[in-house]
Amino acid sequence: MRNLMVVPAACALALGACASSGTDDGEDKVAAALAGFEKTGETESCLSLRRIDQIKPLDDRNFLIRVGRKDYYLNEVSGRCSNADGINTRLQYKTALSQLCRNELISVVDNSTGMNIGSCGLGNFQKLEKKSS
């Protein structure tokens, strides 16, 4: 299993990305986190594992992925990854490929017990472009 770098909730606050799942508040926070980006319309079905620097769950359904220093993607997962944005959780995946691809399963693991508390399938990786300041 490979552990993904997940930004703790305290750090996510700086981007307005701490979300309570399933609430309008959570949707507002996801919108706020994505306000600095525009969707390009480009999608990828896979991203190279070596290029992925960070996967930050914005809520149970939306992951912001940083590739390199300046490239970003949004992944809207299938179903829900319950508590993916929790303070005491991390994301894990297992793949035989050198890429993370659509339909790969991502697990949410409780850091205190090491138990899998949920999972979801990845969607397409939607390329984002940072808006000019």
C-alpha positions in Angstrom: 0.0 0.0 0.0 1.2 3.5 -0.8 0.3 6.3 1.5 -0.6 9.6 -0.1 0.4 12.9 1.3 -2.8 14.4 2.8 -2.9 17.9 4.1 -4.3 18.1 7.7 -7.4 20.1 8.2 -5.5 22.9 9.9 -3.3 23.4 6.7 -6.3 23.1 4.5 -7.9 26.1 6.2 -5.4 28.3 4.6 -7.0 27.5 1.2 -10.5 27.4 2.6 -10.7 23.7 1.9 -11.7 22.2 5.3 -15.1 20.7 4.6 -17.9 19.0 6.5 -19.1 16.2 4.2 -22.6 16.3 2.8 -23.5 19.9 3.9 -24.0 23.1 2.0 -21.1 24.5 4.1 -18.9 21.7 2.7 -20.0 22.6 -0.8 -19.2 26.3 -0.1 -15.7 25.4 1.2 -15.0 23.2 -1.9 -16.1 26.1 -4.1 -13.9 28.5 -2.2 -10.9 26.1 -2.5 -11.5 25.9 -6.3 -12.2 29.6 -6.7 -8.5 30.2 -7.6 -8.7 27.8 -10.5 -10.4 27.4 -13.9 -11.3 24.1 -15.5 -9.5 23.8 -18.8 -11.8 21.1 -20.2 -8.8 18.7 -20.6 -8.9 15.4 -18.8 -6.5 12.6 -18.2 -7.3 9.0 -17.3 -4.0 8.5 -15.6 -1.3 10.5 -13.9 2.3 9.3 -13.3 3.0 8.5 -9.7 6.4 10.1 -9.8 4.8 13.4 -10.8 2.1 13.5 -8.1 3.2 15.7 -5.2 0.0 15.9 -3.2 -3.5 14.7 -3.1 -5.7 16.9 -0.9 -9.3 15.8 -0.2 -11.5 18.8 -0.3 -14.5 16.7 0.9 -15.7 13.1 0.5 -16.1 13.5 -3.3 -13.5 16.0 -4.6 -9.7 15.6 -4.5 -7.3 18.4 -5.5 -4.1 16.9 -6.9 -0.9 18.9 -7.3 1.5 17.6 -10.0 4.9 19.2 -9.9 5.0 22.8 -8.7 2.3 24.4 -10.7 0.0 21.8 -12.3 -3.3 20.9 -10.6 -6.1 18.4 -11.3 -9.5 17.9 -9.8 -10.7 14.3 -9.3 -14.4 13.8 -8.6 -14.5 10.3 -7.2 -17.2 7.7 -7.7 -19.5 7.5 -4.7 -18.1 8.9 -1.5 -14.8 8.4 0.3 -16.3 8.8 3.8 -14.2 11.0 6.1 -11.4 11.5 3.4 -10.9 15.0 4.6 -10.8 14.0 8.3 -8.1 15.3 10.6 -7.0 11.8 11.7 -7.2 10.0 8.4 -5.0 9.3 5.4 -5.5 8.1 1.9 -3.9 4.8 0.7 -3.9 3.0 -2.6 -2.3 -0.1 -4.0 -1.4 -0.3 -7.7 0.8 -2.5 -9.8 1.3 0.4 -12.3 3.5 3.4 -12.2 0.4 5.5 -12.7 -2.7 6.4 -10.7 -5.7 5.9 -13.0 -9.4 6.3 -13.3 -11.3 3.5 -11.4 -8.3 2.8 -9.1 -9.6 2.3 -5.5 -8.5 4.7 -2.9 -8.9 3.8 0.8 -9.4 6.1 3.7 -7.5 4.8 6.7 -7.9 5.9 10.4 -4.4 6.9 11.6 -5.0 5.9 15.2 -6.2 2.3 14.4 -4.8 1.7 10.9 -8.2 0.4 9.9 -9.7 1.0 6.5 -12.9 3.1 7.2 -13.9 3.6 3.6 -13.0 3.6 -0.1 -13.9 5.0 -3.4 -13.0 4.8 -7.1 -11.2 7.6 -8.8 -12.8 9.5 -11.7 -11.0 11.3 -14.6 -8.4 13.8 -13.7 -9.7 17.2 -14.8 -6.9 19.7 -15.5 -7.1 23.0 -13.7 -5.4 26.3 -14.4 -4.5 28.8 -11.7 -6.3 32.1 -12.3 -4.0 35.1 -12.6 -3.9 37.3 -9.5 
